[in-house]
Amino acid sequence: VVLTAGLLLSSLGCGVGQRDPRATASPGAATPSIAAPAASPRPNLVVVISDDHRWDALGAAGNPTVITPVMDRMAREGVYFRQAIVSVSQCHPVRASLLTGLPAHRHGVHSIQYQDPGVAETLCRRPTVPSLLRDAGYRTAVIGKWHVPPPPWECGFDEVRTWLHDGGTGYHDPELVRGRFYKEEVVAGFTQEIFTNEAVEFLRSANARA
């Protein structure tokens, strides 16, 4: 998978099934009422953003030339919104829309070149998808390309791992940021593999299940 940006969210708790009380009732005893089954555990959510990716550059979209077996499987086993559109065909405003649920003329990130004055301070003062999930008990983390005016820790993410704060970097040995800082450092390896490995590490960590 080309993992250019991932918002990784894992639930805090799991529901535990309840045993049918009739299984241990003694003969002749009154049968107690059956407790309602426990709610199913909340699903973990992994949001993957494939940067600058045309809608039809995907096997699942019917493209016979572009071979994307991993993303085809994600579409097949996950949720594939065939009629989803973006209001601005640039990654900068689209990421702000994914965070806030608002179109560009509402959140103020109009394009890569133009933003409302002070949008870095105001964008995440409103509820965001990550902050709402965090408040609902999810553990939220961000890994990969960010490219939104405010820092991710102001937008509802509990954990900030390896990330790219700007619009782009080299494909090999990129300059990236680790944690809640803006200090870049060279990270050895292929950019997409760095992000993917970091995402897998988080999902397997105790923090993802805390």
N, C-alpha and C positions, 0 to 999 in steps of 0.2 A: 504494500500500500504506500502511495506517496503521501506521507503524513507531513504536510506543511504547517498545519496548526491543529491542535486537538484540545477540546475542552473536556476534561475527563472528570466524571462525577460518579462517586460510588455511594451507595446508601449506607446509613449508619447501622441499621438494625434489620434483623430477619424475623419473620413471624415463625412461631413454633406451633406445629399441629397439635390439636388436642385429641386425647384418646376417648373413644366412645365409652362412657361410664357403664353401659350395659354389659361390657365384656367381663367385668369383675363382680357383677351383682350376684348375690346368693340366690338359690332357687326359692321361689315364693316371695321374695322381697319385691316391694314396689319398684317398678322401673322408673328411675329418675329421668327428668327431662334431658334431652340431648343438647349439649352446649353447641352453639353455633360454631361452625368451622372458623379457625383463625384466618385472618386475612393473609393473602399470599404475600411473600416478601416483595418489597418494592424493587423494581429492576434497576440494575446499574445502567448508567447512560454514558455512552462514548460518542462524542460529536467530532467527526473528522471533516476538516475543510480542505479540499483539494484546490489549491490556489490557481487562479486564471484558467479555469477548466471549462471549456464549452460544454453545454448540456448534452450535445450529441457525440462527444468524444468518449464514448463509453459503450462497451458491448451490451450492457443491460438496456441502453437506449435504442438498440437496434443497429448500431454501427457495425458493419461486417468487416471493417478493416482494422479498427483499433481494438487490440486484444487486452482486455482488463479483467482477468479471471477473478482476482481477489475482490475488486470493487463490485464485480457482478454478483459475487456471493454475498457481499454485504447488502446489496440491493435486494437480493432474493430472500435472505434470512432476516433482514431488518425492515426498515420502512423506506420506501422509495416514493418521493413526491413527484409524480410525473408532470404536474402542471404548476410547479413552483416557479416563480419568477423573481427577479431582483429589480428594484426601482432605479438603480444606477449600476452600470456595468463596470465598476471598479471595486477592487477589494477593500479599500479604505472605508467607504461609506457602507458597504455591505456588511462588514464586520461590526460596525456600530449598530446597524439594524438588527443583526443577529443577537447582539447583547441586549438591546432595549426593546425590540419588537416594534420599533417606530420607523417610518420612512425617513429619507434623508432630510426633507424639508422640515421635519419635526425635531430630529435629534441634532441637526446642525453640522454634520459632517457631509458636505455636499459633494465633494470629490477629493481626489488626492491633493489638488491644488488649492481648494477653497473650503474653509471651515468658518463657522461663526466665531466671532471673538470670544475668548474664554471657554471654548467648548471642552478643553482639557480639564477644566475645573467643574463643569456642569454636567457632562455626559452621564456620569455614573452616580450623580446625586439622586437620580430617580431609581426605582427598582429595576434591576437587570435580571435576566434569566438565571445567571449563576447565583446572585444574591437571594433570589426567591427559593432556589433549590437548596442553598445553604441554610436558609431560615427554616426550611421544611425538614431539615435533618440530614441532608446529603453532605458528604465531604467533597469539596470542589477543588480541582487543580487545573492548571493551564500549562501546556507544553507546546513549543513550536512558534510559528510566526504570530505576532500580536498585531502590530501596525494599527493601533487605535490611540487617540491622543492621551487619555489618562493611563497610568500604569495599571496592570491587571489586579494588583492587590486592593485597588480602590473600587473594583467592579464586581466584587463578590467571590473572589477566589481565595480559599483557605491556604492553598499551597501554590507557589510559583516555582516551577522547575527551570529547565533550560529553555530559553526563549529568545526570539529575535524581535527587538522592539521596532525596527525600521522596516522598510518595504522589501528589502532583499539583501542577499549576501552571496558569497561564493558557494559553489556546490561542494567543494572539498576544503577541509580545514577551515570552516567558517569562523567568523567572529560573532560570538553569541554571549548572552548574559545568563548568569546562573543566580537564581533567587531574587530577592527583593532589592535589586540594585539596578543601576544603569551602566555599570562598568563592564565593558566588553573584554572577552579573552578568546584567544584562538583555541578551538576545540578540534582535536584531531579526528578525522574521519569524514564520511560522506554525510552531508547535511540531513537528508531524509532518514538515513539509518540512525543518526544521533537522536533525532526526535522520536523515531519509532521505538528504539531501545529504551529511551527514557520513559516513554509512555507505558511500555510493558513492565518496566521496573516498578513504576508507581502502582499499576494495577495489581502487582504481586506483593506489594509492600503491606506492612501492618497499618500504615496510614490510610490506605484505601478501605480497610475493614474496621477502622477504629470506631 
